[in-house]
Amino acid sequence: MNVAGIFEEAGLEPREKQLVVAQMIAENIHDHNILLVAPPGWGKTLAVLAALKAAKKLPSLWLVRALTLGARVSEDAIKLGLRPLVLAGREKTCPFYRSVDDLAEYCRLHRAGCPHFRGLLELAPELGKMLITSYEDVSPGVCKYYIDLFVKADIVIQNYHRRRPATPEVTVIDEAHNLTTPQASRFSALSLEIALDAVKDRASYLYPELEKVVEELKLDDIATMEELFTIHQEMLTKTGKSPLTPLVKFLKALAGGGVAYREGGVIEVYHPPLLRRLPPTRRVFLSATIPKEVEKVFNSFTIRIPAKPRKAFIISDVTSKYGQETVWGFAKILAALRKHYRRNLVFSTERILRQLLHFIDFYEERLPSDWQGVAAYNIFGRFSEGVDIRADTVTVLGTPYLPPDVTPRYRKYFEGLGIGEPEIVIPVSATLQAVGRATRHPQDNPLILLADYRFRRFRLDALDVEEIEVKDVERRGYLPQS
């Protein structure tokens, strides 16, 4: 059946160009990866689902950055007569989430004896007869994490980081711009120090080498990590608790290719690009903000739907450049935004945000529905890829370059992906991703501020930029009204 027949059978009227794009995907997916760049609300999800069904590329895996997007994909799949299955991570599916340390490892050690997993095994013969489209459909007392072992689906939907099911026909990556933007894990230096004290008490012979790793932020001896991991497993097996958990997670991040950087009492580990860790299948990449300069990294047949650029303002008399940080200028911007607008979304690096906490109402946290004030997020942190927030303003404080010690390693990663100049690609991708958190819907129209003169250096096709100064933000009359 061709794509037109898929829409007709479902009783759906495709939007302008949606049918043409879906047909192009269906015809090319057998031989090429696909990159589809189209504005928010254009209808990318329905077009791709129809193409996968027409091309008989099922089952497929659909990766989303947050399960709020997964619900929308599931709804569209059902409209087209496809059977979806939304999967969640252990933090949403395991009743032991808050009572044990290192849940993933605890699950691996105890799965065979877990009453919830045994309940799943007992129910397995009946699961194929039940209408299950989400982990939420499974009754209490049954393991919801491993339902993909027994529930068949045409479209399996999950976040980027979850354990992946058996190899699908196609992997669809929603919000694909996230794949080129580094994500960082944060570790408190104090928590690592406490874990080292536990090592000294339990296995003092490992202490000198592990102390050196934390001090130098480099892991040279995997054997030391393996010995520590054995002790960690023993503790988890006995009580479900292990004071070594922060240290084990830190070492795993380094062993996985992460690059560590210390800033005050916090150690950030920047993980390798997600693009290096995708399943070896045909891929469909979806985004509203992939810059043209980055297209080649996806090695794909590209379909680009033109979008009207959004208005943005570069504030040209501030910067986050090392040694020249205009922190007081950033503070004046936040004070003015708080005064003139109700909801202000801010992204920056940990280094800058820690100096502005006095002007921030919410920092790296989920927001209540009635929030107002200033909500700030680390532009390379976990919330930068997992939030959609309606806001009156969205501001990027400082150009989001990687720390100097991290950039050389990322240059090697990017060279391996066929991209040069991570010094350009990463700030552009991170900036557009941050702006996208408040512009998910066509009706969203926040004031967009890029607070650093160095934004002049970049080609930001998705934005129509104009330069202003801090005083213009303070006066407000120059800017759009909320």
TORKOL-4160 file (C-alpha; in steps of 0.2 Angstrom, whole numbers, padded with zeros to 4 digits, m for minus):
482
<pt num="1" X="0000" Y="0000" Z="0000"/>
<pt num="2" X="0007" Y="0017" Z="m0004"/>
<pt num="3" X="0007" Y="0032" Z="0008"/>
<pt num="4" X="m0009" Y="0040" Z="0002"/>
<pt num="5" X="m0018" Y="0023" Z="0005"/>
<pt num="6" X="m0012" Y="0023" Z="0023"/>
<pt num="7" X="m0019" Y="0040" Z="0027"/>
<pt num="8" X="m0035" Y="0036" Z="0017"/>
<pt num="9" X="m0037" Y="0020" Z="0027"/>
<pt num="10" X="m0035" Y="0029" Z="0043"/>
<pt num="11" X="m0048" Y="0043" Z="0038"/>
<pt num="12" X="m0035" Y="0056" Z="0039"/>
<pt num="13" X="m0032" Y="0071" Z="0028"/>
<pt num="14" X="m0013" Y="0074" Z="0026"/>
<pt num="15" X="m0007" Y="0092" Z="0028"/>
<pt num="16" X="0001" Y="0102" Z="0014"/>
<pt num="17" X="0018" Y="0093" Z="0008"/>
<pt num="18" X="0015" Y="0079" Z="0022"/>
<pt num="19" X="0010" Y="0066" Z="0009"/>
<pt num="20" X="0024" Y="0070" Z="m0002"/>
<pt num="21" X="0037" Y="0070" Z="0012"/>
<pt num="22" X="0030" Y="0053" Z="0019"/>
<pt num="23" X="0031" Y="0045" Z="0001"/>
<pt num="24" X="0049" Y="0051" Z="m0001"/>
<pt num="25" X="0054" Y="0043" Z="0016"/>
<pt num="26" X="0045" Y="0027" Z="0011"/>
<pt num="27" X="0054" Y="0026" Z="m0005"/>
<pt num="28" X="0071" Y="0030" Z="0002"/>
<pt num="29" X="0072" Y="0021" Z="0019"/>
<pt num="30" X="0077" Y="0004" Z="0011"/>
<pt num="31" X="0093" Y="0011" Z="0005"/>
<pt num="32" X="0097" Y="0027" Z="0015"/>
<pt num="33" X="0096" Y="0035" Z="0032"/>
<pt num="34" X="0083" Y="0050" Z="0032"/>
<pt num="35" X="0085" Y="0067" Z="0040"/>
<pt num="36" X="0069" Y="0077" Z="0041"/>
<pt num="37" X="0070" Y="0095" Z="0047"/>
<pt num="38" X="0053" Y="0103" Z="0049"/>
<pt num="39" X="0046" Y="0117" Z="0060"/>
<pt num="40" X="0037" Y="0112" Z="0076"/>
<pt num="41" X="0019" Y="0107" Z="0073"/>
<pt num="42" X="0022" Y="0103" Z="0055"/>
<pt num="43" X="0017" Y="0085" Z="0057"/>
<pt num="44" X="0034" Y="0075" Z="0056"/>
<pt num="45" X="0027" Y="0061" Z="0067"/>
<pt num="46" X="0012" Y="0056" Z="0057"/>
<pt num="47" X="0023" Y="0057" Z="0041"/>
<pt num="48" X="0036" Y="0046" Z="0047"/>
<pt num="49" X="0024" Y="0033" Z="0054"/>
<pt num="50" X="0014" Y="0032" Z="0038"/>
<pt num="51" X="0030" Y="0030" Z="0029"/>
<pt num="52" X="0036" Y="0016" Z="0040"/>
<pt num="53" X="0020" Y="0007" Z="0038"/>
<pt num="54" X="0020" Y="0009" Z="0019"/>
<pt num="55" X="0038" Y="0003" Z="0018"/>
<pt num="56" X="0034" Y="m0012" Z="0029"/>
<pt num="57" X="0048" Y="m0007" Z="0040"/>
<pt num="58" X="0041" Y="m0013" Z="0056"/>
<pt num="59" X="0044" Y="m0016" Z="0071"/>
<pt num="60" X="0053" Y="0001" Z="0073"/>
<pt num="61" X="0061" Y="0009" Z="0088"/>
<pt num="62" X="0056" Y="0027" Z="0092"/>
<pt num="63" X="0068" Y="0036" Z="0103"/>
<pt num="64" X="0062" Y="0052" Z="0112"/>
<pt num="65" X="0071" Y="0063" Z="0124"/>
<pt num="66" X="0056" Y="0063" Z="0136"/>
<pt num="67" X="0041" Y="0052" Z="0138"/>
<pt num="68" X="0029" Y="0067" Z="0136"/>
<pt num="69" X="0034" Y="0066" Z="0118"/>
<pt num="70" X="0031" Y="0047" Z="0118"/>
<pt num="71" X="0013" Y="0049" Z="0122"/>
<pt num="72" X="0010" Y="0060" Z="0106"/>
<pt num="73" X="0019" Y="0047" Z="0096"/>
<pt num="74" X="0009" Y="0033" Z="0103"/>
<pt num="75" X="m0007" Y="0043" Z="0099"/>
<pt num="76" X="m0002" Y="0046" Z="0081"/>
<pt num="77" X="0003" Y="0027" Z="0079"/>
<pt num="78" X="m0015" Y="0022" Z="0085"/>
<pt num="79" X="m0023" Y="0034" Z="0072"/>
<pt num="80" X="m0014" Y="0024" Z="0058"/>
<pt num="81" X="m0018" Y="0007" Z="0065"/>
<pt num="82" X="m0001" Y="0003" Z="0072"/>
<pt num="83" X="0002" Y="m0005" Z="0089"/>
<pt num="84" X="0013" Y="0006" Z="0100"/>
<pt num="85" X="0022" Y="0001" Z="0116"/>
<pt num="86" X="0029" Y="0015" Z="0127"/>
<pt num="87" X="0043" Y="0009" Z="0138"/>
<pt num="88" X="0050" Y="0019" Z="0153"/>
<pt num="89" X="0066" Y="0018" Z="0163"/>
<pt num="90" X="0068" Y="0009" Z="0180"/>
<pt num="91" X="0065" Y="0026" Z="0190"/>
<pt num="92" X="0047" Y="0025" Z="0183"/>
<pt num="93" X="0044" Y="0007" Z="0183"/>
<pt num="94" X="0053" Y="m0001" Z="0198"/>
<pt num="95" X="0045" Y="0000" Z="0216"/>
<pt num="96" X="0062" Y="m0001" Z="0223"/>
<pt num="97" X="0068" Y="0015" Z="0215"/>
<pt num="98" X="0069" Y="0025" Z="0231"/>
<pt num="99" X="0074" Y="0011" Z="0242"/>
<pt num="100" X="0091" Y="0005" Z="0234"/>
<pt num="101" X="0107" Y="0012" Z="0228"/>
<pt num="102" X="0112" Y="0010" Z="0210"/>
<pt num="103" X="0095" Y="0003" Z="0204"/>
<pt num="104" X="0102" Y="m0004" Z="0187"/>
<pt num="105" X="0115" Y="m0015" Z="0195"/>
<pt num="106" X="0104" Y="m0020" Z="0210"/>
<pt num="107" X="0091" Y="m0026" Z="0197"/>
<pt num="108" X="0104" Y="m0036" Z="0187"/>
<pt num="109" X="0109" Y="m0044" Z="0203"/>
<pt num="110" X="0092" Y="m0048" Z="0210"/>
<pt num="111" X="0081" Y="m0050" Z="0194"/>
<pt num="112" X="0079" Y="m0069" Z="0195"/>
<pt num="113" X="0073" Y="m0068" Z="0213"/>
<pt num="114" X="0063" Y="m0052" Z="0211"/>
<pt num="115" X="0044" Y="m0055" Z="0215"/>
<pt num="116" X="0039" Y="m0042" Z="0202"/>
<pt num="117" X="0049" Y="m0050" Z="0188"/>
<pt num="118" X="0042" Y="m0068" Z="0193"/>
<pt num="119" X="0025" Y="m0060" Z="0192"/>
<pt num="120" X="0029" Y="m0054" Z="0174"/>
<pt num="121" X="0035" Y="m0072" Z="0170"/>
<pt num="122" X="0019" Y="m0079" Z="0176"/>
<pt num="123" X="0009" Y="m0067" Z="0166"/>
<pt num="124" X="0019" Y="m0069" Z="0150"/>
<pt num="125" X="0007" Y="m0081" Z="0141"/>
<pt num="126" X="m0007" Y="m0069" Z="0143"/>
<pt num="127" X="0002" Y="m0053" Z="0139"/>
<pt num="128" X="0000" Y="m0057" Z="0120"/>
<pt num="129" X="m0018" Y="m0057" Z="0121"/>
<pt num="130" X="m0020" Y="m0041" Z="0131"/>
<pt num="131" X="m0021" Y="m0023" Z="0124"/>
<pt num="132" X="m0005" Y="m0016" Z="0131"/>
<pt num="133" X="0001" Y="0001" Z="0123"/>
<pt num="134" X="0011" Y="0007" Z="0138"/>
<pt num="135" X="0020" Y="0002" Z="0154"/>
<pt num="136" X="0006" Y="0010" Z="0163"/>
<pt num="137" X="m0006" Y="m0003" Z="0157"/>
<pt num="138" X="0003" Y="m0017" Z="0167"/>
<pt num="139" X="m0006" Y="m0021" Z="0183"/>
<pt num="140" X="0003" Y="m0018" Z="0200"/>
<pt num="141" X="0014" Y="m0032" Z="0207"/>
<pt num="142" X="0021" Y="m0035" Z="0189"/>
<pt num="143" X="0038" Y="m0029" Z="0183"/>
<pt num="144" X="0034" Y="m0015" Z="0170"/>
<pt num="145" X="0052" Y="m0013" Z="0165"/>
<pt num="146" X="0055" Y="m0029" Z="0155"/>
<pt num="147" X="0037" Y="m0030" Z="0147"/>
<pt num="148" X="0046" Y="m0028" Z="0130"/>
<pt num="149" X="0052" Y="m0046" Z="0132"/>
<pt num="150" X="0034" Y="m0052" Z="0130"/>
<pt num="151" X="0023" Y="m0038" Z="0122"/>
<pt num="152" X="0024" Y="m0036" Z="0103"/>
<pt num="153" X="0022" Y="m0019" Z="0095"/>
<pt num="154" X="0024" Y="m0011" Z="0079"/>
<pt num="155" X="0032" Y="0005" Z="0086"/>
<pt num="156" X="0042" Y="0004" Z="0102"/>
<pt num="157" X="0044" Y="0021" Z="0111"/>
<pt num="158" X="0057" Y="0025" Z="0124"/>
<pt num="159" X="0069" Y="0038" Z="0129"/>
<pt num="160" X="0087" Y="0039" Z="0122"/>
<pt num="161" X="0096" Y="0031" Z="0137"/>
<pt num="162" X="0085" Y="0016" Z="0141"/>
<pt num="163" X="0090" Y="m0002" Z="0138"/>
<pt num="164" X="0085" Y="m0006" Z="0120"/>
<pt num="165" X="0075" Y="m0020" Z="0114"/>
<pt num="166" X="0079" Y="m0033" Z="0100"/>
<pt num="167" X="0086" Y="m0025" Z="0084"/>
<pt num="168" X="0072" Y="m0016" Z="0075"/>
<pt num="169" X="0070" Y="m0013" Z="0057"/>
<pt num="170" X="0072" Y="0006" Z="0059"/>
<pt num="171" X="0077" Y="0017" Z="0073"/>
<pt num="172" X="0068" Y="0034" Z="0073"/>
<pt num="173" X="0077" Y="0048" Z="0083"/>
<pt num="174" X="0066" Y="0062" Z="0088"/>
<pt num="175" X="0074" Y="0079" Z="0093"/>
<pt num="176" X="0090" Y="0073" Z="0084"/>
<pt num="177" X="0099" Y="0089" Z="0087"/>
<pt num="178" X="0102" Y="0081" Z="0105"/>
<pt num="179" X="0114" Y="0069" Z="0097"/>
<pt num="180" X="0127" Y="0081" Z="0093"/>
<pt num="181" X="0126" Y="0091" Z="0109"/>
<pt num="182" X="0136" Y="0085" Z="0124"/>
<pt num="183" X="0127" Y="0080" Z="0140"/>
<pt num="184" X="0136" Y="0081" Z="0157"/>
<pt num="185" X="0133" Y="0072" Z="0173"/>
<pt num="186" X="0137" Y="0081" Z="0189"/>
<pt num="187" X="0146" Y="0074" Z="0204"/>
<pt num="188" X="0148" Y="0082" Z="0220"/>
<pt num="189" X="0166" Y="0082" Z="0225"/>
<pt num="190" X="0160" Y="0079" Z="0243"/>
<pt num="191" X="0150" Y="0064" Z="0238"/>
<pt num="192" X="0166" Y="0057" Z="0230"/>
<pt num="193" X="0176" Y="0061" Z="0245"/>
<pt num="194" X="0164" Y="0051" Z="0256"/>
<pt num="195" X="0164" Y="0037" Z="0245"/>
<pt num="196" X="0183" Y="0037" Z="0245"/>
<pt num="197" X="0182" Y="0036" Z="0264"/>
<pt num="198" X="0172" Y="0021" Z="0263"/>
<pt num="199" X="0185" Y="0013" Z="0251"/>
<pt num="200" X="0198" Y="0016" Z="0264"/>
<pt num="201" X="0188" Y="0007" Z="0277"/>
<pt num="202" X="0183" Y="m0008" Z="0266"/>
<pt num="203" X="0198" Y="m0010" Z="0254"/>
<pt num="204" X="0212" Y="0002" Z="0259"/>
<pt num="205" X="0224" Y="m0005" Z="0246"/>
<pt num="206" X="0213" Y="0002" Z="0233"/>
<pt num="207" X="0212" Y="0019" Z="0240"/>
<pt num="208" X="0228" Y="0027" Z="0234"/>
<pt num="209" X="0224" Y="0023" Z="0215"/>
<pt num="210" X="0206" Y="0029" Z="0217"/>
<pt num="211" X="0211" Y="0045" Z="0226"/>
<pt num="212" X="0223" Y="0048" Z="0211"/>
<pt num="213" X="0208" Y="0045" Z="0199"/>
<pt num="214" X="0197" Y="0058" Z="0208"/>
<pt num="215" X="0212" Y="0070" Z="0209"/>
<pt num="216" X="0218" Y="0069" Z="0191"/>
<pt num="217" X="0201" Y="0065" Z="0183"/>
<pt num="218" X="0208" Y="0051" Z="0173"/>
<pt num="219" X="0205" Y="0033" Z="0174"/>
<pt num="220" X="0221" Y="0023" Z="0168"/>
<pt num="221" X="0218" Y="0006" Z="0177"/>
<pt num="222" X="0202" Y="m0003" Z="0173"/>
<pt num="223" X="0207" Y="m0017" Z="0185"/>
<pt num="224" X="0206" Y="m0006" Z="0200"/>
<pt num="225" X="0188" Y="m0001" Z="0194"/>
<pt num="226" X="0183" Y="m0019" Z="0193"/>
<pt num="227" X="0189" Y="m0023" Z="0210"/>
<pt num="228" X="0179" Y="m0009" Z="0217"/>
<pt num="229" X="0164" Y="m0014" Z="0207"/>
<pt num="230" X="0165" Y="m0032" Z="0215"/>
<pt num="231" X="0165" Y="m0024" Z="0232"/>
<pt num="232" X="0150" Y="m0013" Z="0227"/>
<pt num="233" X="0140" Y="m0028" Z="0221"/>
<pt num="234" X="0143" Y="m0037" Z="0238"/>
<pt num="235" X="0136" Y="m0022" Z="0247"/>
<pt num="236" X="0121" Y="m0020" Z="0236"/>
<pt num="237" X="0117" Y="m0039" Z="0237"/>
<pt num="238" X="0117" Y="m0038" Z="0256"/>
<pt num="239" X="0107" Y="m0023" Z="0260"/>
<pt num="240" X="0103" Y="m0014" Z="0243"/>
<pt num="241" X="0114" Y="0001" Z="0249"/>
<pt num="242" X="0132" Y="0005" Z="0245"/>
<pt num="243" X="0141" Y="0021" Z="0250"/>
<pt num="244" X="0152" Y="0018" Z="0235"/>
<pt num="245" X="0138" Y="0022" Z="0222"/>
<pt num="246" X="0144" Y="0040" Z="0218"/>
<pt num="247" X="0162" Y="0034" Z="0215"/>
<pt num="248" X="0156" Y="0019" Z="0204"/>
<pt num="249" X="0145" Y="0030" Z="0193"/>
<pt num="250" X="0159" Y="0042" Z="0191"/>
<pt num="251" X="0172" Y="0028" Z="0186"/>
<pt num="252" X="0159" Y="0021" Z="0174"/>
<pt num="253" X="0157" Y="0038" Z="0166"/>
<pt num="254" X="0175" Y="0040" Z="0163"/>
<pt num="255" X="0177" Y="0022" Z="0157"/>
<pt num="256" X="0163" Y="0026" Z="0144"/>
<pt num="257" X="0174" Y="0039" Z="0136"/>
<pt num="258" X="0168" Y="0054" Z="0147"/>
<pt num="259" X="0179" Y="0069" Z="0150"/>
<pt num="260" X="0179" Y="0076" Z="0167"/>
<pt num="261" X="0181" Y="0094" Z="0172"/>
<pt num="262" X="0181" Y="0102" Z="0190"/>
<pt num="263" X="0173" Y="0118" Z="0194"/>
<pt num="264" X="0173" Y="0122" Z="0212"/>
<pt num="265" X="0165" Y="0108" Z="0222"/>
<pt num="266" X="0157" Y="0100" Z="0207"/>
<pt num="267" X="0165" Y="0088" Z="0194"/>
<pt num="268" X="0156" Y="0087" Z="0178"/>
<pt num="269" X="0159" Y="0073" Z="0166"/>
<pt num="270" X="0154" Y="0076" Z="0148"/>
<pt num="271" X="0149" Y="0061" Z="0139"/>
<pt num="272" X="0153" Y="0056" Z="0121"/>
<pt num="273" X="0140" Y="0061" Z="0108"/>
<pt num="274" X="0124" Y="0050" Z="0108"/>
<pt num="275" X="0126" Y="0048" Z="0089"/>
<pt num="276" X="0141" Y="0036" Z="0093"/>
<pt num="277" X="0129" Y="0024" Z="0103"/>
<pt num="278" X="0114" Y="0021" Z="0091"/>
<pt num="279" X="0108" Y="0004" Z="0086"/>
<pt num="280" X="0116" Y="m0002" Z="0069"/>
<pt num="281" X="0100" Y="m0001" Z="0059"/>
<pt num="282" X="0092" Y="0011" Z="0046"/>
<pt num="283" X="0089" Y="0028" Z="0055"/>
<pt num="284" X="0077" Y="0042" Z="0053"/>
<pt num="285" X="0082" Y="0058" Z="0062"/>
<pt num="286" X="0069" Y="0071" Z="0066"/>
<pt num="287" X="0072" Y="0089" Z="0071"/>
<pt num="288" X="0066" Y="0107" Z="0069"/>
<pt num="289" X="0083" Y="0115" Z="0072"/>
<pt num="290" X="0098" Y="0105" Z="0064"/>
<pt num="291" X="0109" Y="0118" Z="0056"/>
<pt num="292" X="0114" Y="0115" Z="0038"/>
<pt num="293" X="0132" Y="0114" Z="0043"/>
<pt num="294" X="0129" Y="0099" Z="0054"/>
<pt num="295" X="0118" Y="0089" Z="0041"/>
<pt num="296" X="0133" Y="0079" Z="0035"/>
<pt num="297" X="0136" Y="0070" Z="0051"/>
<pt num="298" X="0119" Y="0061" Z="0049"/>
<pt num="299" X="0125" Y="0053" Z="0033"/>
<pt num="300" X="0107" Y="0054" Z="0027"/>
<pt num="301" X="0095" Y="0058" Z="0013"/>
<pt num="302" X="0090" Y="0075" Z="0019"/>
<pt num="303" X="0072" Y="0083" Z="0018"/>
<pt num="304" X="0071" Y="0101" Z="0024"/>
<pt num="305" X="0055" Y="0110" Z="0026"/>
<pt num="306" X="0058" Y="0129" Z="0026"/>
<pt num="307" X="0053" Y="0138" Z="0042"/>
<pt num="308" X="0051" Y="0157" Z="0046"/>
<pt num="309" X="0065" Y="0162" Z="0057"/>
<pt num="310" X="0061" Y="0167" Z="0075"/>
<pt num="311" X="0066" Y="0185" Z="0080"/>
<pt num="312" X="0080" Y="0185" Z="0093"/>
<pt num="313" X="0091" Y="0198" Z="0101"/>
<pt num="314" X="0110" Y="0197" Z="0103"/>
<pt num="315" X="0115" Y="0207" Z="0119"/>
<pt num="316" X="0132" Y="0213" Z="0113"/>
<pt num="317" X="0140" Y="0221" Z="0129"/>
<pt num="318" X="0141" Y="0205" Z="0139"/>
<pt num="319" X="0151" Y="0189" Z="0138"/>
<pt num="320" X="0155" Y="0173" Z="0147"/>
<pt num="321" X="0173" Y="0172" Z="0140"/>
<pt num="322" X="0185" Y="0165" Z="0153"/>
<pt num="323" X="0193" Y="0179" Z="0163"/>
<pt num="324" X="0181" Y="0192" Z="0155"/>
<pt num="325" X="0165" Y="0186" Z="0162"/>
<pt num="326" X="0152" Y="0201" Z="0164"/>
<pt num="327" X="0143" Y="0193" Z="0178"/>
<pt num="328" X="0136" Y="0209" Z="0184"/>
<pt num="329" X="0129" Y="0212" Z="0166"/>
<pt num="330" X="0120" Y="0195" Z="0167"/>
<pt num="331" X="0113" Y="0199" Z="0184"/>
<pt num="332" X="0106" Y="0215" Z="0177"/>
<pt num="333" X="0098" Y="0206" Z="0163"/>
<pt num="334" X="0089" Y="0193" Z="0175"/>
<pt num="335" X="0084" Y="0207" Z="0186"/>
<pt num="336" X="0076" Y="0216" Z="0172"/>
<pt num="337" X="0067" Y="0201" Z="0165"/>
<pt num="338" X="0060" Y="0197" Z="0182"/>
<pt num="339" X="0053" Y="0214" Z="0183"/>
<pt num="340" X="0045" Y="0215" Z="0166"/>
<pt num="341" X="0040" Y="0197" Z="0162"/>
<pt num="342" X="0031" Y="0183" Z="0172"/>
<pt num="343" X="0040" Y="0167" Z="0167"/>
<pt num="344" X="0058" Y="0168" Z="0162"/>
<pt num="345" X="0068" Y="0152" Z="0156"/>
<pt num="346" X="0087" Y="0154" Z="0157"/>
<pt num="347" X="0101" Y="0142" Z="0151"/>
<pt num="348" X="0119" Y="0144" Z="0154"/>
<pt num="349" X="0134" Y="0134" Z="0160"/>
<pt num="350" X="0137" Y="0128" Z="0178"/>
<pt num="351" X="0151" Y="0140" Z="0180"/>
<pt num="352" X="0140" Y="0155" Z="0176"/>
<pt num="353" X="0124" Y="0150" Z="0184"/>
<pt num="354" X="0133" Y="0147" Z="0201"/>
<pt num="355" X="0137" Y="0165" Z="0202"/>
<pt num="356" X="0119" Y="0171" Z="0199"/>
<pt num="357" X="0109" Y="0160" Z="0211"/>
<pt num="358" X="0103" Y="0175" Z="0220"/>
<pt num="359" X="0093" Y="0180" Z="0205"/>
<pt num="360" X="0086" Y="0163" Z="0201"/>
<pt num="361" X="0070" Y="0156" Z="0208"/>
<pt num="362" X="0071" Y="0138" Z="0201"/>
<pt num="363" X="0087" Y="0129" Z="0198"/>
<pt num="364" X="0089" Y="0112" Z="0189"/>
<pt num="365" X="0071" Y="0106" Z="0195"/>
<pt num="366" X="0054" Y="0102" Z="0188"/>
<pt num="367" X="0043" Y="0117" Z="0189"/>
<pt num="368" X="0025" Y="0118" Z="0196"/>
<pt num="369" X="0011" Y="0123" Z="0184"/>
<pt num="370" X="0009" Y="0140" Z="0191"/>
<pt num="371" X="0028" Y="0144" Z="0192"/>
<pt num="372" X="0034" Y="0162" Z="0189"/>
<pt num="373" X="0051" Y="0171" Z="0191"/>
<pt num="374" X="0067" Y="0164" Z="0184"/>
<pt num="375" X="0070" Y="0146" Z="0180"/>
<pt num="376" X="0088" Y="0141" Z="0176"/>
<pt num="377" X="0096" Y="0126" Z="0169"/>
<pt num="378" X="0113" Y="0120" Z="0164"/>
<pt num="379" X="0114" Y="0120" Z="0145"/>
<pt num="380" X="0123" Y="0104" Z="0145"/>
<pt num="381" X="0113" Y="0096" Z="0159"/>
<pt num="382" X="0100" Y="0083" Z="0159"/>
<pt num="383" X="0085" Y="0095" Z="0160"/>
<pt num="384" X="0091" Y="0104" Z="0144"/>
<pt num="385" X="0086" Y="0090" Z="0134"/>
<pt num="386" X="0070" Y="0085" Z="0144"/>
<pt num="387" X="0059" Y="0100" Z="0147"/>
<pt num="388" X="0046" Y="0109" Z="0137"/>
<pt num="389" X="0042" Y="0125" Z="0146"/>
<pt num="390" X="0030" Y="0138" Z="0141"/>
<pt num="391" X="0039" Y="0154" Z="0145"/>
<pt num="392" X="0038" Y="0173" Z="0141"/>
<pt num="393" X="0057" Y="0174" Z="0138"/>
<pt num="394" X="0071" Y="0161" Z="0135"/>
<pt num="395" X="0088" Y="0168" Z="0137"/>
<pt num="396" X="0105" Y="0160" Z="0134"/>
<pt num="397" X="0118" Y="0168" Z="0146"/>
<pt num="398" X="0135" Y="0167" Z="0138"/>
<pt num="399" X="0140" Y="0157" Z="0122"/>
<pt num="400" X="0140" Y="0138" Z="0127"/>
<pt num="401" X="0157" Y="0133" Z="0123"/>
<pt num="402" X="0164" Y="0117" Z="0131"/>
<pt num="403" X="0177" Y="0120" Z="0145"/>
<pt num="404" X="0195" Y="0121" Z="0138"/>
<pt num="405" X="0200" Y="0104" Z="0145"/>
<pt num="406" X="0186" Y="0095" Z="0137"/>
<pt num="407" X="0187" Y="0103" Z="0119"/>
<pt num="408" X="0202" Y="0093" Z="0113"/>
<pt num="409" X="0193" Y="0076" Z="0117"/>
<pt num="410" X="0177" Y="0082" Z="0109"/>
<pt num="411" X="0187" Y="0087" Z="0093"/>
<pt num="412" X="0193" Y="0069" Z="0091"/>
<pt num="413" X="0175" Y="0063" Z="0094"/>
<pt num="414" X="0169" Y="0075" Z="0080"/>
<pt num="415" X="0183" Y="0071" Z="0068"/>
<pt num="416" X="0177" Y="0052" Z="0070"/>
<pt num="417" X="0160" Y="0058" Z="0065"/>
<pt num="418" X="0166" Y="0068" Z="0050"/>
<pt num="419" X="0162" Y="0085" Z="0058"/>
<pt num="420" X="0175" Y="0098" Z="0060"/>
<pt num="421" X="0175" Y="0113" Z="0072"/>
<pt num="422" X="0166" Y="0107" Z="0088"/>
<pt num="423" X="0169" Y="0125" Z="0093"/>
<pt num="424" X="0156" Y="0130" Z="0081"/>
<pt num="425" X="0144" Y="0115" Z="0080"/>
<pt num="426" X="0142" Y="0113" Z="0099"/>
<pt num="427" X="0138" Y="0131" Z="0104"/>
<pt num="428" X="0126" Y="0132" Z="0089"/>
<pt num="429" X="0117" Y="0116" Z="0092"/>
<pt num="430" X="0116" Y="0119" Z="0111"/>
<pt num="431" X="0109" Y="0136" Z="0108"/>
<pt num="432" X="0095" Y="0131" Z="0096"/>
<pt num="433" X="0091" Y="0116" Z="0108"/>
<pt num="434" X="0089" Y="0128" Z="0123"/>
<pt num="435" X="0078" Y="0140" Z="0113"/>
<pt num="436" X="0068" Y="0125" Z="0107"/>
<pt num="437" X="0063" Y="0121" Z="0125"/>
<pt num="438" X="0051" Y="0136" Z="0125"/>
<pt num="439" X="0046" Y="0135" Z="0106"/>
<pt num="440" X="0039" Y="0118" Z="0105"/>
<pt num="441" X="0022" Y="0124" Z="0098"/>
<pt num="442" X="0018" Y="0135" Z="0083"/>
<pt num="443" X="0009" Y="0147" Z="0095"/>
<pt num="444" X="0024" Y="0149" Z="0106"/>
<pt num="445" X="0032" Y="0166" Z="0104"/>
<pt num="446" X="0044" Y="0170" Z="0119"/>
<pt num="447" X="0057" Y="0184" Z="0119"/>
<pt num="448" X="0073" Y="0176" Z="0114"/>
<pt num="449" X="0089" Y="0184" Z="0121"/>
<pt num="450" X="0107" Y="0178" Z="0117"/>
<pt num="451" X="0118" Y="0186" Z="0130"/>
<pt num="452" X="0135" Y="0186" Z="0123"/>
<pt num="453" X="0144" Y="0196" Z="0109"/>
<pt num="454" X="0152" Y="0180" Z="0102"/>
<pt num="455" X="0135" Y="0174" Z="0095"/>
<pt num="456" X="0139" Y="0186" Z="0081"/>
<pt num="457" X="0151" Y="0173" Z="0075"/>
<pt num="458" X="0138" Y="0160" Z="0071"/>
<pt num="459" X="0126" Y="0157" Z="0057"/>
<pt num="460" X="0109" Y="0154" Z="0066"/>
<pt num="461" X="0098" Y="0151" Z="0051"/>
<pt num="462" X="0083" Y="0147" Z="0062"/>
<pt num="463" X="0084" Y="0165" Z="0070"/>
<pt num="464" X="0082" Y="0182" Z="0064"/>
<pt num="465" X="0095" Y="0191" Z="0075"/>
<pt num="466" X="0097" Y="0209" Z="0080"/>
<pt num="467" X="0109" Y="0217" Z="0091"/>
<pt num="468" X="0105" Y="0226" Z="0107"/>
<pt num="469" X="0113" Y="0231" Z="0124"/>
<pt num="470" X="0109" Y="0227" Z="0142"/>
<pt num="471" X="0101" Y="0244" Z="0144"/>
<pt num="472" X="0088" Y="0240" Z="0131"/>
<pt num="473" X="0083" Y="0225" Z="0141"/>
<pt num="474" X="0082" Y="0236" Z="0157"/>
<pt num="475" X="0071" Y="0249" Z="0148"/>
<pt num="476" X="0060" Y="0236" Z="0140"/>
<pt num="477" X="0051" Y="0248" Z="0128"/>
<pt num="478" X="0063" Y="0242" Z="0115"/>
<pt num="479" X="0058" Y="0224" Z="0116"/>
<pt num="480" X="0041" Y="0215" Z="0113"/>
<pt num="481" X="0028" Y="0216" Z="0127"/>
<pt num="482" X="0024" Y="0200" Z="0137"/>
